[in-house]
């Protein structure tokens, strides 16, 4: 990534964090639910989805008032955080750590966690409906795209499959479908919102769908390969006894699949987000760092077994 690309990412990230704080201001409301919403959303995370939205839309020629685009990015992050809160619940993954901090239900209780997740979802759609500089048609399309990605044929279905089928014997295709629903669907919504904001043509939106599919699969495989690490900010060994691709095919085979998904994703975004391609550089740098760390970890693991 060139210096100008790095600067672009830093400036957009800073603007995003400021806007997120404005949309969840301190002292506006009282009570544990609102406190949980702010705690979960404002704590530092990868912010990959909102950054991708901002970078991709800019690459595709979005030049109107920046706040409207920032609001779409904030809405995506709110939906993502809501999904994490629910994913961590005792009835699901029963996690105690998220982003290096105690999970919401662990801090505030299960009832507050559920209500905070619901409130974040509703707030996200409200933010889109009020986003400045976007036409009513663009807002309606964005809400439809995001709601479909979360619904019973998107992220919700992926989570259900992961909870109810992951401890059963599954083949690779079944696991990949779960990964696509659970992870790729929200990446797809992220990129489709960028395309809607930039008024991109249908062929570009289609390329972004292919990119999101590969991106989600790669992202999930990284999650599977690093499940035992204590450096992820999450509880280690959450996939114990689950039929992930790592459990079915082995870490080396999954690492090769991961590299192929990253290569394919790069091809799709290169053709979709010209001429800027800042999003492409951002994704490339992020994945190269992850691939290097995983490669080193696998080499160490293999050497220890010899």
C-alpha positions as CSV (number, residue, x, y, z in Angstrom):
1,X,0.0,0.0,0.0
2,X,1.4,3.4,-1.0
3,X,1.7,6.2,1.5
4,X,-1.3,8.0,-0.2
5,X,-3.4,4.8,0.2
6,X,-2.4,4.5,3.9
7,X,-3.3,8.1,4.4
8,X,-6.7,7.6,2.7
9,X,-7.5,4.7,5.0
10,X,-6.4,6.6,8.2
11,X,-8.5,9.7,7.3
12,X,-11.6,7.7,6.5
13,X,-11.2,5.6,9.6
14,X,-10.9,8.8,11.7
15,X,-14.0,10.3,10.1
16,X,-15.9,7.1,10.6
17,X,-15.1,6.9,14.3
18,X,-16.1,10.5,14.8
19,X,-19.4,10.0,13.0
20,X,-20.1,6.8,14.9
21,X,-19.6,8.7,18.2
22,X,-22.0,11.4,16.9
23,X,-24.7,8.8,16.1
24,X,-24.3,7.2,19.6
25,X,-23.5,10.3,21.7
26,X,-22.6,10.1,25.3
27,X,-25.3,11.3,27.7
28,X,-28.1,11.3,25.2
29,X,-29.9,8.5,26.9
30,X,-29.6,6.8,30.3
31,X,-29.8,3.2,31.3
32,X,-27.9,-0.1,30.8
33,X,-29.3,-0.8,27.3
34,X,-27.9,2.4,25.8
35,X,-24.6,2.0,27.7
36,X,-24.3,-1.6,26.3
37,X,-25.0,-0.3,22.8
38,X,-22.2,2.3,23.1
39,X,-19.8,0.0,24.8
40,X,-20.1,-2.7,22.2
41,X,-20.0,-0.4,19.2
42,X,-17.4,2.2,20.1
43,X,-14.8,-0.2,21.4
44,X,-11.9,-0.5,18.8
45,X,-12.3,-3.3,16.3
46,X,-11.0,-4.2,12.8
47,X,-13.7,-1.9,11.2
48,X,-13.1,-3.8,8.0
49,X,-16.7,-3.6,6.8
50,X,-17.2,0.2,7.2
51,X,-13.8,0.9,5.7
52,X,-14.5,-1.3,2.7
53,X,-17.7,0.5,2.1
54,X,-16.1,3.9,2.3
55,X,-13.1,2.9,0.2
56,X,-15.1,1.0,-2.5
57,X,-17.7,3.8,-2.9
58,X,-14.9,6.4,-3.2
59,X,-13.1,4.2,-5.8
60,X,-16.4,3.9,-7.7
61,X,-16.7,7.7,-8.0
62,X,-18.8,8.7,-5.0
63,X,-18.2,12.5,-4.7
64,X,-21.3,13.8,-2.8
65,X,-21.5,14.9,0.8
66,X,-19.4,12.6,2.9
67,X,-21.8,12.3,5.9
68,X,-24.3,10.2,3.9
69,X,-21.6,7.7,3.0
70,X,-20.3,7.7,6.6
71,X,-23.8,7.0,7.8
72,X,-24.1,3.9,5.6
73,X,-20.8,2.7,7.0
74,X,-21.9,3.3,10.6
75,X,-25.2,1.4,9.9
76,X,-23.2,-1.6,8.7
77,X,-21.0,-1.6,11.8
78,X,-24.1,-1.4,14.0
79,X,-25.6,-4.4,12.3
80,X,-22.3,-6.3,12.6
81,X,-21.9,-5.4,16.3
82,X,-25.5,-6.6,17.0
83,X,-24.7,-9.9,15.3
84,X,-21.6,-10.3,17.5
85,X,-23.6,-9.6,20.7
86,X,-26.1,-12.3,19.8
87,X,-23.3,-14.7,18.6
88,X,-21.6,-14.5,22.0
89,X,-24.7,-15.3,24.0
90,X,-24.8,-18.4,26.3
91,X,-27.4,-20.0,24.1
92,X,-25.1,-19.6,21.1
93,X,-21.3,-19.6,21.4
94,X,-21.3,-18.8,25.1
95,X,-18.2,-16.5,24.8
96,X,-16.7,-14.3,27.5
97,X,-14.4,-12.2,25.4
98,X,-14.9,-10.0,22.3
99,X,-12.4,-7.5,21.0
100,X,-10.3,-8.1,24.1
101,X,-13.0,-7.1,26.5
102,X,-15.8,-9.0,28.4
103,X,-18.8,-9.7,26.2
104,X,-21.9,-7.6,26.5
105,X,-24.0,-10.4,28.2
106,X,-21.1,-11.0,30.6
107,X,-21.0,-7.4,31.6
108,X,-24.7,-6.4,31.5
109,X,-26.6,-9.7,31.6
110,X,-28.4,-11.6,28.9
111,X,-31.6,-9.5,28.9
112,X,-29.7,-6.3,28.4
113,X,-27.5,-7.9,25.7
114,X,-30.5,-9.0,23.7
115,X,-32.2,-5.6,23.9
116,X,-29.0,-3.8,23.0
117,X,-28.7,-6.0,19.9
118,X,-32.3,-5.3,18.8
119,X,-31.8,-1.6,19.5
120,X,-28.6,-1.5,17.4
121,X,-30.4,-3.2,14.5
122,X,-33.3,-0.7,14.6
123,X,-30.9,2.2,15.0
124,X,-28.9,1.1,11.9
125,X,-32.0,1.2,9.7
126,X,-33.0,4.6,11.2
127,X,-29.6,5.9,10.4
128,X,-29.9,4.9,6.7
129,X,-33.3,6.4,6.4
130,X,-32.0,9.7,7.6
131,X,-28.6,9.7,5.7
132,X,-28.0,13.0,4.0
133,X,-27.2,13.4,0.3
134,X,-28.8,10.0,-0.6
135,X,-32.0,9.9,-2.7
136,X,-35.1,8.3,-1.3
137,X,-34.7,5.5,-3.9
138,X,-31.1,4.9,-2.8
139,X,-32.1,4.7,0.9
140,X,-34.9,2.3,0.1
141,X,-32.5,0.0,-1.9
142,X,-29.9,0.2,0.8
143,X,-32.4,-0.8,3.5
144,X,-33.8,-3.7,1.4
145,X,-30.2,-5.0,0.7
146,X,-29.1,-4.8,4.3
147,X,-32.3,-6.4,5.7
148,X,-32.0,-9.3,3.2
149,X,-28.4,-9.9,4.3
150,X,-29.4,-10.1,7.9
151,X,-32.7,-12.1,7.5
152,X,-33.7,-15.7,7.6
153,X,-31.9,-16.4,4.3
154,X,-28.8,-14.5,5.2
155,X,-26.8,-14.1,8.4
156,X,-29.5,-15.5,10.6
157,X,-29.7,-18.7,8.5
158,X,-25.9,-19.0,8.6
159,X,-25.9,-18.7,12.4
160,X,-28.7,-21.2,12.7
161,X,-26.8,-23.7,10.5
162,X,-23.6,-23.1,12.5
163,X,-25.3,-23.7,15.8
164,X,-27.4,-26.7,14.8
165,X,-25.2,-28.5,12.2
166,X,-21.6,-27.7,13.1
167,X,-21.3,-30.5,15.6
168,X,-22.6,-33.0,13.1
169,X,-20.6,-34.7,10.3
170,X,-20.6,-32.3,7.3
171,X,-18.9,-32.2,4.0
172,X,-16.9,-29.3,2.6
173,X,-19.8,-27.9,0.5
174,X,-22.1,-27.8,3.5
175,X,-19.5,-26.0,5.5
176,X,-18.9,-23.5,2.7
177,X,-22.6,-22.7,2.4
178,X,-22.8,-22.0,6.2
179,X,-19.7,-19.7,5.9
180,X,-21.2,-17.9,2.9
181,X,-24.5,-17.2,4.8
182,X,-22.8,-16.4,8.1
183,X,-20.0,-14.2,6.8
184,X,-20.2,-13.4,3.1
185,X,-23.8,-12.1,3.3
186,X,-22.9,-9.0,5.4
187,X,-19.8,-8.3,3.3
188,X,-22.0,-8.4,0.3
189,X,-24.5,-5.9,1.8
190,X,-21.5,-3.7,2.7
191,X,-20.3,-3.6,-0.9
192,X,-23.8,-3.3,-2.4
193,X,-24.5,-0.3,-0.2
194,X,-21.2,1.2,-1.6
195,X,-22.4,0.5,-5.1
196,X,-25.9,2.0,-4.4
197,X,-24.3,5.2,-3.0
198,X,-22.0,5.5,-6.0
199,X,-24.8,4.7,-8.4
200,X,-22.6,2.0,-9.9
201,X,-23.9,0.0,-12.9
202,X,-25.4,-3.5,-12.5
203,X,-22.3,-5.3,-13.8
204,X,-20.2,-3.7,-11.1
205,X,-22.6,-4.7,-8.4
206,X,-22.4,-8.3,-9.7
207,X,-18.6,-8.3,-9.6
208,X,-18.8,-7.0,-6.0
209,X,-21.1,-10.0,-5.1
210,X,-18.4,-12.4,-6.3
211,X,-15.8,-10.4,-4.4
212,X,-17.9,-10.5,-1.2
213,X,-18.4,-14.3,-1.6
214,X,-14.6,-14.9,-1.7
215,X,-13.9,-12.3,0.9
216,X,-16.4,-13.9,3.4
217,X,-15.0,-17.4,2.8
218,X,-11.4,-16.1,3.3
219,X,-12.4,-14.2,6.4
220,X,-14.0,-17.3,7.9
221,X,-11.1,-19.5,7.1
222,X,-8.8,-17.1,8.9
223,X,-11.1,-17.3,11.9
224,X,-11.0,-21.1,11.8
225,X,-7.2,-21.3,11.4
226,X,-6.6,-18.9,14.3
227,X,-9.2,-20.4,16.6
228,X,-6.6,-21.6,19.1
229,X,-4.8,-18.2,19.3
230,X,-5.0,-16.0,22.4
231,X,-4.2,-12.9,20.3
232,X,-7.5,-12.6,18.5
233,X,-9.3,-10.8,21.3
234,X,-11.8,-13.7,21.6
235,X,-12.1,-16.9,23.6
236,X,-9.7,-19.4,22.1
237,X,-10.8,-22.9,21.0
238,X,-14.4,-21.8,20.2
239,X,-14.5,-24.3,17.4
240,X,-13.6,-27.3,19.5
241,X,-15.7,-30.3,18.4
242,X,-17.1,-28.3,15.5
243,X,-17.0,-29.6,11.9
244,X,-15.1,-26.7,10.4
245,X,-13.0,-27.0,7.2
246,X,-9.9,-27.2,9.4
247,X,-11.4,-30.2,11.3
248,X,-12.5,-31.8,8.0
249,X,-9.6,-31.1,5.7
250,X,-6.7,-30.1,7.9
251,X,-4.9,-26.8,8.4
252,X,-2.5,-27.0,5.4
253,X,-5.3,-27.8,3.0
254,X,-7.4,-25.0,4.4
255,X,-4.5,-22.6,4.1
256,X,-4.2,-23.3,0.4
257,X,-7.9,-22.7,0.0
258,X,-7.6,-19.5,1.9
259,X,-4.9,-18.3,-0.5
260,X,-7.1,-19.2,-3.5
261,X,-10.0,-17.2,-2.1
262,X,-7.7,-14.2,-1.5
263,X,-6.4,-14.4,-5.1
264,X,-9.9,-14.7,-6.5
265,X,-11.2,-11.9,-4.4
266,X,-8.4,-9.6,-5.6
267,X,-9.3,-10.3,-9.2
268,X,-13.0,-9.4,-8.6
269,X,-12.3,-6.2,-6.7
270,X,-9.7,-5.1,-9.2
271,X,-12.2,-5.1,-12.0
272,X,-15.1,-3.6,-9.9
273,X,-13.4,-0.7,-8.2
274,X,-11.3,1.0,-10.8
275,X,-9.7,3.5,-11.2
276,X,-8.9,4.3,-7.5
277,X,-8.4,0.7,-6.3
278,X,-7.8,1.9,-2.8
279,X,-10.1,-0.8,-1.5
280,X,-8.1,-3.4,-3.4
281,X,-4.9,-2.2,-1.8
282,X,-6.5,-2.2,1.7
283,X,-7.7,-5.7,1.3
284,X,-4.4,-6.9,-0.2
285,X,-2.3,-5.5,2.7
286,X,-4.8,-6.8,5.4
287,X,-4.8,-10.3,4.0
288,X,-1.0,-10.5,3.3
289,X,-0.5,-9.7,7.0
290,X,-2.9,-12.4,8.1
291,X,-1.4,-15.0,5.6
292,X,2.1,-14.3,6.9
293,X,1.1,-14.7,10.5
294,X,-0.8,-17.9,9.8
295,X,2.0,-19.3,7.7
296,X,4.5,-18.7,10.5
297,X,2.1,-20.3,13.0
298,X,1.6,-23.4,10.8
299,X,5.4,-23.7,10.2
300,X,6.0,-23.6,14.0
301,X,3.2,-26.1,14.6
302,X,4.6,-28.5,12.0
303,X,8.2,-28.2,13.3
304,X,7.0,-28.9,16.8
305,X,5.5,-32.2,15.6
306,X,8.7,-33.4,14.0
